[in-house]
């Protein structure tokens, strides 16, 4: 009989040929090197305003969490990419190890890329849906209906975007590592020892996924934008952009609740995001699962977690029973 899931507190993301896993302030990036080995980097990420009580305030904490996730995610992507960069001669390094970098220059470039990504996302998922919907203003005079259509268009653009980038070979592999990340977390939270066989038979879908978070962002934005009644088009777009931190804060609280609750209402609310996850996660192979396990074990004592939450004995963990 399947065990009821228990919240573990760990989360992560897929990177180039690897996985990042985070537990509180500690994170680890495990990458499959070109030579076949696995490299693991462990560090702390306190984010912006470390130790501030503001980051614990409901709704406000979601905004800080979102920014911290963007910064850490870009840092981890840069780390994983460093194993596959070409040397001046056009060949990879003999050892497959990362090359020394100018840390200041890397941070600056990472910040610029992150800012560009945010601006691009706002343009594609906020401004573009509004513009496309505004083309119907002469046919539809009902502003409430226009707001709903705008939200639907936003979701459709997101789904098309996911489908479009999934046609790229590197993105398909990224989605497989994404699946490995979810499988590891589900394996632990369902009370199974973290072994390759247990991970492989776990689900690749998870309610706390970033894909589900983005879906909630779109859903919440439909509700908030529904009540905006501003005639000036520029003001409408500006208000939409200004409200995005509010939308992110509310969406974070919803997905946080979803990760800790398993009642029927939460299951229904999470269902659309889980469905979209079928596009952003794919089944990994065992070598990908090994990388994900390495990332988990670098930041999380899953054996102690199973003892505390599921009553495992030492011999059960050694034999991998689950």
GUSE-659448 format. One record per residue (C-alpha): x, y, z; residue number from 1; residue in three letters; chain. Coordinates in nm, 2 decimals, m for minus. Each point is the difference from the previous one (the first is absolute). Layout:
REM GUSE-659448
REC      px      py      pz    k    r  c
REC       X       Y       Z  NUM  ALA  A
...
REM end
This chain:
REM GUSE-659448
REC      px      py      pz    k    r  c
REC    0.00    0.00    0.00    1  UNK  A
REC    0.14    0.34   m0.09    2  UNK  A
REC    0.11    0.22    0.29    3  UNK  A
REC   m0.15    0.34    0.05    4  UNK  A
REC    0.24    0.27   m0.11    5  UNK  A
REC    0.18    0.21    0.26    6  UNK  A
REC    0.15    0.34   m0.07    7  UNK  A
REC    0.38   m0.01    0.00    8  UNK  A
REC    0.09    0.36   m0.07    9  UNK  A
REC    0.24   m0.07   m0.28   10  UNK  A
REC   m0.04    0.13   m0.35   11  UNK  A
REC    0.22    0.05   m0.31   12  UNK  A
REC    0.02    0.05   m0.37   13  UNK  A
REC    0.16   m0.16   m0.30   14  UNK  A
REC    0.32    0.14   m0.15   15  UNK  A
REC    0.22   m0.09   m0.29   16  UNK  A
REC    0.07   m0.38    0.04   17  UNK  A
REC   m0.08    0.03    0.37   18  UNK  A
REC   m0.22    0.09    0.29   19  UNK  A
REC    0.00    0.27    0.27   20  UNK  A
REC   m0.15   m0.09    0.34   21  UNK  A
REC   m0.07    0.24    0.28   22  UNK  A
REC   m0.07   m0.06    0.36   23  UNK  A
REC   m0.06    0.32    0.20   24  UNK  A
REC    0.31    0.22   m0.07   25  UNK  A
REC    0.22   m0.29   m0.12   26  UNK  A
REC    0.01   m0.11   m0.36   27  UNK  A
REC    0.19   m0.24   m0.22   28  UNK  A
REC    0.04   m0.03   m0.37   29  UNK  A
REC    0.09   m0.34   m0.14   30  UNK  A
REC    0.11   m0.02   m0.36   31  UNK  A
REC    0.09   m0.29   m0.22   32  UNK  A
REC    0.33    0.09   m0.15   33  UNK  A
REC    0.11   m0.07   m0.36   34  UNK  A
REC    0.23   m0.28    0.13   35  UNK  A
REC   m0.30   m0.17    0.16   36  UNK  A
REC    0.07    0.09    0.37   37  UNK  A
REC   m0.22    0.20    0.22   38  UNK  A
REC    0.12    0.34    0.15   39  UNK  A
REC   m0.18    0.14    0.30   40  UNK  A
REC    0.03    0.36    0.12   41  UNK  A
REC   m0.15    0.08    0.34   42  UNK  A
REC   m0.05    0.36    0.13   43  UNK  A
REC   m0.24    0.22    0.19   44  UNK  A
REC   m0.23    0.25   m0.16   45  UNK  A
REC   m0.16    0.25    0.24   46  UNK  A
REC   m0.15    0.22   m0.27   47  UNK  A
REC   m0.09    0.36    0.03   48  UNK  A
REC   m0.06    0.15    0.34   49  UNK  A
REC    0.15   m0.30    0.18   50  UNK  A
REC   m0.15   m0.05    0.35   51  UNK  A
REC   m0.26    0.26   m0.05   52  UNK  A
REC   m0.34   m0.06    0.16   53  UNK  A
REC   m0.16    0.15   m0.31   54  UNK  A
REC    0.08   m0.32   m0.19   55  UNK  A
REC   m0.23   m0.19    0.25   56  UNK  A
REC   m0.31    0.22   m0.05   57  UNK  A
REC   m0.27   m0.19   m0.20   58  UNK  A
REC   m0.05    0.13   m0.36   59  UNK  A
REC    0.31    0.22    0.03   60  UNK  A
REC    0.23   m0.31    0.04   61  UNK  A
REC   m0.12   m0.13   m0.34   62  UNK  A
REC    0.15    0.30   m0.18   63  UNK  A
REC    0.34   m0.04    0.17   64  UNK  A
REC   m0.01   m0.38   m0.06   65  UNK  A
REC   m0.07    0.06   m0.37   66  UNK  A
REC    0.30    0.24   m0.03   67  UNK  A
REC    0.23   m0.23    0.20   68  UNK  A
REC   m0.10   m0.29   m0.22   69  UNK  A
REC    0.08    0.19   m0.32   70  UNK  A
REC    0.34    0.10    0.13   71  UNK  A
REC    0.09   m0.34    0.13   72  UNK  A
REC   m0.13   m0.17   m0.31   73  UNK  A
REC    0.21    0.21   m0.23   74  UNK  A
REC    0.31   m0.07    0.22   75  UNK  A
REC   m0.06   m0.37   m0.02   76  UNK  A
REC   m0.06    0.00   m0.37   77  UNK  A
REC    0.34    0.19   m0.05   78  UNK  A
REC    0.17   m0.26    0.22   79  UNK  A
REC   m0.14   m0.30   m0.20   80  UNK  A
REC    0.08    0.17   m0.33   81  UNK  A
REC    0.36    0.05    0.10   82  UNK  A
REC    0.06   m0.37   m0.04   83  UNK  A
REC   m0.10    0.01   m0.37   84  UNK  A
REC    0.16    0.32   m0.11   85  UNK  A
REC    0.26   m0.02   m0.28   86  UNK  A
REC    0.36    0.10    0.04   87  UNK  A
REC    0.15    0.25   m0.25   88  UNK  A
REC    0.12   m0.29   m0.21   89  UNK  A
REC   m0.36   m0.12   m0.04   90  UNK  A
REC    0.03   m0.31    0.22   91  UNK  A
REC   m0.12   m0.07    0.35   92  UNK  A
REC    0.25   m0.01    0.29   93  UNK  A
REC    0.17   m0.33    0.05   94  UNK  A
REC   m0.13   m0.05    0.35   95  UNK  A
REC   m0.35    0.13   m0.06   96  UNK  A
REC    0.05    0.23    0.30   97  UNK  A
REC   m0.13    0.35    0.00   98  UNK  A
REC    0.26    0.27   m0.09   99  UNK  A
REC    0.08    0.29    0.23  100  UNK  A
REC   m0.22    0.31   m0.06  101  UNK  A
REC    0.00    0.36    0.08  102  UNK  A
REC   m0.25   m0.01    0.29  103  UNK  A
REC   m0.09    0.37   m0.02  104  UNK  A
REC   m0.06   m0.02   m0.38  105  UNK  A
REC   m0.20   m0.31    0.04  106  UNK  A
REC   m0.23    0.15    0.26  107  UNK  A
REC   m0.05    0.31   m0.22  108  UNK  A
REC   m0.08   m0.21   m0.30  109  UNK  A
REC   m0.23   m0.22    0.20  110  UNK  A
REC   m0.18    0.32    0.13  111  UNK  A
REC   m0.04    0.14   m0.35  112  UNK  A
REC   m0.13   m0.33   m0.14  113  UNK  A
REC   m0.25   m0.03    0.29  114  UNK  A
REC   m0.13    0.35   m0.05  115  UNK  A
REC   m0.03   m0.06   m0.38  116  UNK  A
REC   m0.19   m0.33    0.07  117  UNK  A
REC   m0.24    0.18    0.23  118  UNK  A
REC   m0.06    0.28   m0.25  119  UNK  A
REC   m0.05   m0.25   m0.28  120  UNK  A
REC   m0.25   m0.20    0.21  121  UNK  A
REC   m0.20    0.31    0.08  122  UNK  A
REC   m0.01    0.08   m0.36  123  UNK  A
REC   m0.11   m0.34   m0.11  124  UNK  A
REC   m0.24   m0.09    0.28  125  UNK  A
REC   m0.14    0.34    0.11  126  UNK  A
REC    0.03    0.25   m0.29  127  UNK  A
REC   m0.06   m0.23   m0.29  128  UNK  A
REC   m0.32   m0.16    0.13  129  UNK  A
REC   m0.14    0.35    0.08  130  UNK  A
REC    0.09    0.12   m0.35  131  UNK  A
REC   m0.16   m0.30   m0.17  132  UNK  A
REC   m0.31    0.03    0.20  133  UNK  A
REC   m0.03    0.37   m0.06  134  UNK  A
REC   m0.04   m0.08   m0.38  135  UNK  A
REC   m0.35   m0.12    0.10  136  UNK  A
REC   m0.11    0.32    0.18  137  UNK  A
REC   m0.21    0.12   m0.30  138  UNK  A
REC   m0.18   m0.34    0.00  139  UNK  A
REC   m0.03   m0.05    0.37  140  UNK  A
REC   m0.11    0.29    0.22  141  UNK  A
REC   m0.02   m0.21    0.32  142  UNK  A
REC    0.32    0.07    0.20  143  UNK  A
REC   m0.05   m0.29    0.24  144  UNK  A
REC   m0.02   m0.24   m0.30  145  UNK  A
REC    0.31    0.16   m0.15  146  UNK  A
REC    0.19   m0.06    0.33  147  UNK  A
REC   m0.10   m0.36    0.00  148  UNK  A
REC    0.10   m0.04   m0.37  149  UNK  A
REC    0.34    0.17    0.08  150  UNK  A
REC    0.06   m0.25    0.27  151  UNK  A
REC   m0.08   m0.30   m0.23  152  UNK  A
REC    0.23    0.15   m0.27  153  UNK  A
REC    0.28    0.03    0.26  154  UNK  A
REC   m0.04   m0.37    0.10  155  UNK  A
REC   m0.01   m0.11   m0.37  156  UNK  A
REC    0.32    0.20   m0.08  157  UNK  A
REC    0.17   m0.17    0.30  158  UNK  A
REC   m0.11   m0.35   m0.12  159  UNK  A
REC    0.12    0.08   m0.36  160  UNK  A
REC    0.33    0.13    0.14  161  UNK  A
REC    0.06   m0.32    0.20  162  UNK  A
REC   m0.09   m0.22   m0.30  163  UNK  A
REC    0.22    0.21   m0.23  164  UNK  A
REC    0.32   m0.02    0.21  165  UNK  A
REC   m0.07   m0.37    0.06  166  UNK  A
REC    0.09   m0.06   m0.36  167  UNK  A
REC    0.36    0.09    0.08  168  UNK  A
REC    0.22   m0.30    0.09  169  UNK  A
REC    0.17    0.17    0.30  170  UNK  A
REC   m0.33    0.10    0.14  171  UNK  A
REC   m0.14   m0.36   m0.03  172  UNK  A
REC    0.30   m0.12    0.21  173  UNK  A
REC   m0.06    0.29    0.24  174  UNK  A
REC   m0.36   m0.12    0.04  175  UNK  A
REC    0.12   m0.36    0.07  176  UNK  A
REC    0.23    0.14    0.28  177  UNK  A
REC   m0.31    0.20    0.12  178  UNK  A
REC   m0.18   m0.33    0.02  179  UNK  A
REC    0.29   m0.16    0.20  180  UNK  A
REC   m0.02    0.29    0.25  181  UNK  A
REC   m0.37   m0.05    0.06  182  UNK  A
REC    0.04   m0.38    0.03  183  UNK  A
REC    0.26    0.04    0.27  184  UNK  A
REC   m0.21    0.23    0.21  185  UNK  A
REC   m0.31   m0.21   m0.05  186  UNK  A
REC    0.19   m0.31    0.09  187  UNK  A
REC    0.11    0.15    0.33  188  UNK  A
REC   m0.33    0.16    0.08  189  UNK  A
REC   m0.19   m0.32   m0.06  190  UNK  A
REC    0.22   m0.18    0.25  191  UNK  A
REC    0.23   m0.20   m0.22  192  UNK  A
REC    0.37   m0.03    0.04  193  UNK  A
REC    0.19    0.20   m0.26  194  UNK  A
REC    0.12   m0.27   m0.23  195  UNK  A
REC    0.01    0.01   m0.38  196  UNK  A
REC   m0.27   m0.27   m0.03  197  UNK  A
REC   m0.23    0.18    0.24  198  UNK  A
REC    0.06    0.33   m0.17  199  UNK  A
REC   m0.07   m0.14   m0.34  200  UNK  A
REC   m0.34   m0.13    0.10  201  UNK  A
REC   m0.10    0.33    0.17  202  UNK  A
REC   m0.22    0.27   m0.17  203  UNK  A
REC    0.17    0.27   m0.21  204  UNK  A
REC   m0.28    0.25    0.09  205  UNK  A
REC    0.01    0.21    0.32  206  UNK  A
REC   m0.24    0.26    0.13  207  UNK  A
REC    0.28    0.24    0.11  208  UNK  A
REC    0.15    0.02   m0.35  209  UNK  A
REC    0.10    0.33   m0.16  210  UNK  A
REC   m0.23   m0.08   m0.29  211  UNK  A
REC   m0.30   m0.02    0.23  212  UNK  A
REC    0.12    0.33    0.16  213  UNK  A
REC   m0.01    0.17   m0.34  214  UNK  A
REC   m0.35   m0.13   m0.07  215  UNK  A
REC   m0.12    0.14    0.33  216  UNK  A
REC    0.16    0.33   m0.09  217  UNK  A
REC   m0.21    0.00   m0.32  218  UNK  A
REC   m0.31   m0.10    0.19  219  UNK  A
REC    0.04    0.26    0.27  220  UNK  A
REC    0.07    0.27   m0.26  221  UNK  A
REC   m0.33   m0.08   m0.17  222  UNK  A
REC   m0.18    0.07    0.33  223  UNK  A
REC    0.19    0.32    0.08  224  UNK  A
REC    0.00    0.14   m0.35  225  UNK  A
REC   m0.37   m0.06   m0.02  226  UNK  A
REC   m0.06    0.29    0.24  227  UNK  A
REC    0.22    0.25   m0.18  228  UNK  A
REC   m0.21    0.27   m0.16  229  UNK  A
REC    0.25    0.25   m0.16  230  UNK  A
REC   m0.07    0.14   m0.34  231  UNK  A
REC    0.35    0.11   m0.09  232  UNK  A
REC    0.18   m0.30   m0.18  233  UNK  A
REC    0.35    0.10    0.13  234  UNK  A
REC   m0.13    0.03    0.36  235  UNK  A
REC   m0.17   m0.34   m0.03  236  UNK  A
REC    0.33   m0.17   m0.11  237  UNK  A
REC    0.19    0.19    0.27  238  UNK  A
REC   m0.24   m0.11    0.27  239  UNK  A
REC    0.02   m0.36   m0.12  240  UNK  A
REC    0.38    0.01    0.03  241  UNK  A
REC   m0.01    0.17    0.34  242  UNK  A
REC   m0.24   m0.26    0.13  243  UNK  A
REC    0.22   m0.30   m0.10  244  UNK  A
REC    0.18    0.00    0.34  245  UNK  A
REC   m0.34   m0.02    0.17  246  UNK  A
REC   m0.10   m0.28   m0.23  247  UNK  A
REC    0.32   m0.18    0.07  248  UNK  A
REC   m0.05    0.04    0.38  249  UNK  A
REC   m0.35   m0.14   m0.01  250  UNK  A
REC    0.10   m0.29   m0.24  251  UNK  A
REC    0.28   m0.10    0.24  252  UNK  A
REC   m0.24   m0.03    0.29  253  UNK  A
REC   m0.23   m0.22   m0.21  254  UNK  A
REC    0.28   m0.24   m0.11  255  UNK  A
REC    0.15    0.00    0.35  256  UNK  A
REC   m0.34   m0.11    0.13  257  UNK  A
REC   m0.02   m0.26   m0.28  258  UNK  A
REC    0.33   m0.15    0.10  259  UNK  A
REC   m0.11   m0.05    0.36  260  UNK  A
REC   m0.37   m0.10   m0.05  261  UNK  A
REC   m0.15   m0.30   m0.18  262  UNK  A
REC   m0.38    0.07    0.02  263  UNK  A
REC   m0.23   m0.03   m0.30  264  UNK  A
REC   m0.03    0.38   m0.05  265  UNK  A
REC    0.38    0.04   m0.03  266  UNK  A
REC    0.01   m0.30   m0.23  267  UNK  A
REC   m0.25    0.16   m0.23  268  UNK  A
REC    0.17    0.34    0.01  269  UNK  A
REC    0.34   m0.17   m0.08  270  UNK  A
REC   m0.13   m0.21   m0.28  271  UNK  A
REC    0.05    0.24   m0.29  272  UNK  A
REC    0.36    0.08    0.11  273  UNK  A
REC    0.07   m0.37    0.04  274  UNK  A
REC   m0.14   m0.06   m0.35  275  UNK  A
REC    0.24    0.26   m0.15  276  UNK  A
REC    0.29   m0.17    0.19  277  UNK  A
REC   m0.05   m0.30   m0.24  278  UNK  A
REC    0.15    0.23   m0.26  279  UNK  A
REC    0.29    0.14    0.22  280  UNK  A
REC    0.10   m0.33    0.15  281  UNK  A
REC    0.10   m0.32   m0.18  282  UNK  A
REC    0.11   m0.34    0.12  283  UNK  A
REC    0.37   m0.01    0.09  284  UNK  A
REC    0.24   m0.29   m0.04  285  UNK  A
REC    0.18   m0.15    0.30  286  UNK  A
REC    0.32    0.20   m0.06  287  UNK  A
REC   m0.20    0.33    0.03  288  UNK  A
REC   m0.16   m0.14    0.32  289  UNK  A
REC    0.35   m0.07    0.14  290  UNK  A
REC    0.08    0.37   m0.05  291  UNK  A
REC   m0.32    0.11    0.17  292  UNK  A
REC    0.07   m0.23    0.30  293  UNK  A
REC    0.35    0.14    0.03  294  UNK  A
REC   m0.15    0.35    0.02  295  UNK  A
REC   m0.25   m0.10    0.26  296  UNK  A
REC    0.25   m0.18    0.23  297  UNK  A
REC    0.23    0.30    0.00  298  UNK  A
REC   m0.26    0.22    0.17  299  UNK  A
REC   m0.26   m0.23    0.16  300  UNK  A
REC    0.02   m0.29    0.25  301  UNK  A
REC   m0.27   m0.21   m0.15  302  UNK  A
REC    0.07   m0.30    0.23  303  UNK  A
REC   m0.07    0.21    0.31  304  UNK  A
REC   m0.30    0.15   m0.17  305  UNK  A
REC   m0.15   m0.34   m0.07  306  UNK  A
REC    0.07   m0.11    0.36  307  UNK  A
REC   m0.17    0.31    0.14  308  UNK  A
REC   m0.30    0.01   m0.23  309  UNK  A
REC   m0.06   m0.37   m0.09  310  UNK  A
REC    0.16   m0.19    0.28  311  UNK  A
REC    0.26   m0.18   m0.20  312  UNK  A
REC    0.25   m0.23    0.17  313  UNK  A
REC    0.37    0.00   m0.10  314  UNK  A
REC   m0.02   m0.34   m0.17  315  UNK  A
REC   m0.29    0.11   m0.21  316  UNK  A
REC    0.21    0.29   m0.13  317  UNK  A
REC    0.29   m0.22   m0.07  318  UNK  A
REC   m0.20   m0.25   m0.21  319  UNK  A
REC   m0.19    0.28   m0.18  320  UNK  A
REC   m0.35   m0.13    0.10  321  UNK  A
REC   m0.27    0.24   m0.09  322  UNK  A
REM end
